[in-house]
Structure formats: C-alpha cells, structure tokens
C-alpha cells in the first residue's frame, strides 16, 4: 500500500469513528448511548456525511499527488543510481581493457621487440584480463543477488567446514604477508543457505584483510549462537579504516584509497557482495573500529533462511 493511501485511510478511519461516536449517538454530555429521536439530529448526520465525503475526496486527491511525487522521486533516485553505477562500471572496465589493448598494440606494432619484453607485456595482459574476468564475475553475482535471489538454491551448509577450507586455501597469501588467521569457530555450525554465497562472504572478508590490513597483522573469526541465528565477528588488528568512510564501504565500487585498491587488484565489489549475501541469508552486517585498532565486521546468518 502506498504512503498517501495509508494516510488517507487513517484519516478517514478517524473521521468515521468521530461520526459514529459523537454524531450517531447524540450529545457530548450523554451518559448512555441513544439513537436519534429528532429530525435535527438526522439533518446533522447527513450534513456530517456530506462534509466527510467532500473532505475525503480532497484528502484522496492530495494523497494521490503525494504518492505520485514520492514515485517520481524514487524513479529519479533509481535512475541516478543506475547512471552512477553505469559510470563506475565503465570506469572500472576501461582500465584493464586499455592496458590489454596497449600491450597488444605495442607487440603488434613492433615485430622486433625483445622476447623478454614481449613476455612481460603478455604476462601483464593476462593479469589485466584476470582482473577483468573477476570484475565481470562480481557484477554477475551482484545481479543474481539483486534480481534472481528466488532462483538461488538453498541447502544444508557447513559453515565451519567452509571457513576451515578457506584458511587452508589462503595459507600462502597469509604467509606472504606474515599474517596469522585465528579461526575460533566450532565444528558444528550448520545453516540452511547457499554454499557459494557463504564462501563469498568469508572469502571477501579474508581477502579484504590480506590486501589492506598490512603486514604482520592478525585476523580473528569468532561466533555466538542464538536461537534462530549465528552471529559472527570478523576482525583484524591492521591499519583500519578512517571513520569517515565506514558508512560507505558497502557501496558498490566505493574505495577508501582508489589508487591503492586498484593496484592490489580489487574490483571494488567485494564488501557489496558480502552485505547482499548476508541479507539474503536473513542477516544484518555492520562495521566498526575497535579501540585497539584495525577493523571489525559483525554479521549474522539465519539458521533457516526462507526464500
């Protein structure tokens, strides 16, 4: 139901109650409810009904116009968000595509280019192509979360096993950054959800810490069981995030440090995927800066997600 119509129905209900209580049953100082017994009472009733109908018609027109204004503003906001998203996508795609074309043109225009230089250009082209593929994959995943959530398969997921496998999978990257990941999750975290999205939640959070927390930091993953959900805490003691950026880090393509993020290969969509995947699993997510430093993500996952 639209907001204007809700307002109109609420006001009409109030006036109708007034008509029933104070008009239909006579005077304000009565002690018992009493039906009409004089013609003037009936005239007052019909006059009140006419006024109520007229006022209702005016209020309905106003409510309708208010709904139209709200709808226009929503459409304008959605269009602006789409334009901004399109611009961001174009900007993110432009960099790897331009790099690949530049390297390929250099190789094709210089047939006598040294083999080691050619190999270097090919390697860089592959890196940019992989970045492009990751970006397209993340965009595709977000589209599924936005428009095809009812088509996402839900099944029995062992979150503990997923995170345990991820720790092994990321071991080399953690070692290269001299980082330690402490997994305090119990072995029996079972939910009804999508295994791929659960993987994406923890993988993106781990990758985010590996890329931006800094060398020699520690990552900790904890959980608390509630009646209908599991509440997780994912934290690191790294460089943290400036407080002015906290309210926007889940936005698509938002970067705290644009140059540094792109240099590290991020798509700018990781935390947006995390938020949308958490919401799809009936949970909420927030981020804070602990007094000890670093960053802390707190999120919940429903034990029985309903589509």
N, C-alpha and C positions, 0 to 999 in steps of 0.2 A: 504494500500500500504506500502511495506517495505521501510526502510530508504534508503538502497542502490539504489533501483529502483527510488525513488524520486529524489535522487541526479543525477542519470544517465539521467532521463528525463529532469531535469532542465538544465544540461549542454548541452544536445542535442538541447534543445529549443534555448539556447543562440547561439550555432554554426549555427543552421538553420537560425536564424534571421540575423546573420552575412552574411551567404551565399546569402540570398535574397537581403539584402540592399546594401552590398558592392561588391558582385560578380556579381549578376544578372543584376545590373544596372550600370555597368562600373566603372568609376574612383572616387576617393575620392573628387576631386575638381569640380565635376559636379554641375551645377545649376538646371538642370531638370533631371527627371528620363528618362532613354533612354535605349532601348533594344539593344542587341548585333548586331553589323554590321560587325565584323571582325572575321576570323577563330581563331585567337589567343585568343579572348575573350571566345569562346566556349571551346577551349582547357583548358583554365584556370578554366572554370566552371567545366569541367569533372574531372580535377585534384583535385579541391577542394572537389568535391563529393566523390572521392575515399579516400582522406585524412579523410574526415568526417566519412565515413563508417568504415575505419580502426580504427580511434580514438574512434568511438562509440563502436566498438567491444571490444577494450581494456578496455574502461571505464565500459562497461557492465560486463565484467569478474570481474573487481575489485569490482564493486557494488555488484555483486552476492556473492563474497567471503566475503565482509563486512557484508552482510545480514546473511551469514552462521555463521560468528563469533559472531554477535550480538545474533543470535538464540541460539548458544551453550552457550553463557554466561547467557542468560535468563533461559535456561534449568538448567544450573548449579546452578544459584541463586535460582530457584524454588525448585530444589532438596535439596539444603542446608536448605532452609526454611522449607520444609517438614520434613527433618531429625530433625531439631531443634524443630519443633512443636511436632513430634512424641516423642522425648526425654522428652519434657516438659509435655506432656500428661501422659506418662509412670510414670514420677516422681510424678506428682500430684495424679495419681491413686494409686500409691504404698503406700503412707502414710495411707490413710483410710483403704485400703484393709489389710495392715499389722496389723493395730490396731485391726480391727474386728477379724482377724484370731488369733491374740494374746489373746484377751479377751475370745474368744470361746474355744481355746485350754486350757486356764487356767481353765475354768469352767468344761470342759470335763475331764481333767486330774486330777481334784481334786473334786471328788464327795461329799466330806465332807466340802466343802468350806462354810463359814458362809453365811446365806441368805442375809444379808445386803451387804456383799462384792459381792456376785453373782448379786444382783440387781444393784449395782453400775457398774459392768462390762457390764451388759446388757444395761443399760442406755447409757454408753459411746459407746457401739457398735452401738446403734441406732443413736447417734449423728454422728458418722463417716459414717454410712450408708446414713443419710440425706445429709451429705456433699458430698458423692459420687454421690448421685442422683442429687444434684444441679449442680455438675460439668458436669455430662453427659447431663443434660438438657441444660446447657450453650453451650456445644460443639455442640449439635444437633441444637441449634438456630443459631450459627455461620455458621454451614454448610448450613443451609437453606438460610442465607443471602448471602453466597458465591456462591452457586451453584443452588439454587432454587428460586431466587428472583422473577423470572417471574411467579412463582406459588403462591406468597403471595397475598392474597386478599386485595384489596384496597376498602375502603368505607368511608362514612362520619363519621368523628371522632370529638367529642367534647373534645378538649384538656383541656379546663378549668374544665370540669366535671371530667376527668380522674385524674388531679392533685388534685382536691378537695377531691376526694375519697381516693387518696393516703395519703393525710395529715391525714385523719381520721384513715386510716389503720396503719400508722406508729406512731400514737399518743403515744402508750405505750412505744415503743422503744425510742422515743424522750424524754418522761418524765423520763425514767430511766437514761438517760444521762444528764438530766436537760437542754435540748436543746429546742430552740424555732425555729419554721419554719414559716416564714412570706411569705404568698402567695399573691403577688400583681397582679396576672393575672386577666384580665377582664373576664366577664362571656360569652363572645361570640367568643371564639377562635375556629373556625371550619376549619378543613382541610380535604383533601381527602387523606387518608392514611390507615395504618394498626393499629387497636386499640391495639393489643397485643404488637406491637413493640413500639408504643408511650408510653404505660405503662412501658415497659422495660427501655426506655430512662430515664424517670424521677425516676423510682424505683431504678435503679442502681446508679444514682447520689445521691439520698437521702440516700441510704444505705452506699454509699462511705463516705458521710459526717458523718453519725451516727457512723460508725466504726472507722474513722481515724481523724476527726476534733478535738475531745477532748470534755471533759465535760463542760457544761455551755456555749456552743457556739450558734451562731445564723445562721440560713440558710435563704437566701432570694431568691425568684424566681420572676423575672421580665420579661417583654416582650415589644417589639416595633413592631408595624405593618408597613409593607412595601407593595408596590403594589402587589408583587407576593409571598411574604413570611412573616412569623413571625420570628422575631429574639429574642431569649431568652437569659437571663443571669441568671445563677445559681451560687450562691456564698455562702461562709461561712467565718467566721472570726476566724477559728480554727488555728491549728498548721501549716497548709500549707504544701507545697511540696518543697523540695530543688530544686533550679533552674536547677541543672544538670540532674534531672530526667524528666523534663517537656516534652522533645522531645520524650520520650519513654513510657509515661504512657498509651498510647492507644494500645501498643503492647500486644499481647496475652501472658498471664502468666507473664508479667513483673510486678515485685513488688518492691516498694520503700524500704520496710522493710520486707524481706521474712518471718522471724520468727514471727513477729507481725501480718502480714497479715494472715498467716495460723492459728495462734492462735485464730483469730477473725472469722474464718470460710469462708473467701473469697475464691473464685475459681480462681481469677486472670484473669477473662474474662469479668468482668462487664463493664469496660470502653471500651474494644474492641467491645462489643455488642452495647454500646451507639454510638460509632463512625460509625459502619457499618449501624446501624438503621437510623442514621441521614443522611448518604449518600444516603441510599435507598429512603429517603423522599426528595431527591433533595437539601439537605442542606450541610453545612460545620460546623466544630466544631474546636474550639481552646481553649487553657487553658493558664492562666496567673496568676501571683502572684500580687495581689493588694498591694499598698504601705501600706495600713492599716493592711495587714497580711491576712492569710487564703489562699483560692484558688478560682478562678473564671473561670467557664466554659461559653463560649459564643457559641451558635449554632443557626442554622436557620432550619426551616421546610417549605418546599414549600406548598402553599395553595392548589395547584392542582398537585399532584405527578403523573407523567406519567411513566407507566411501559415500 
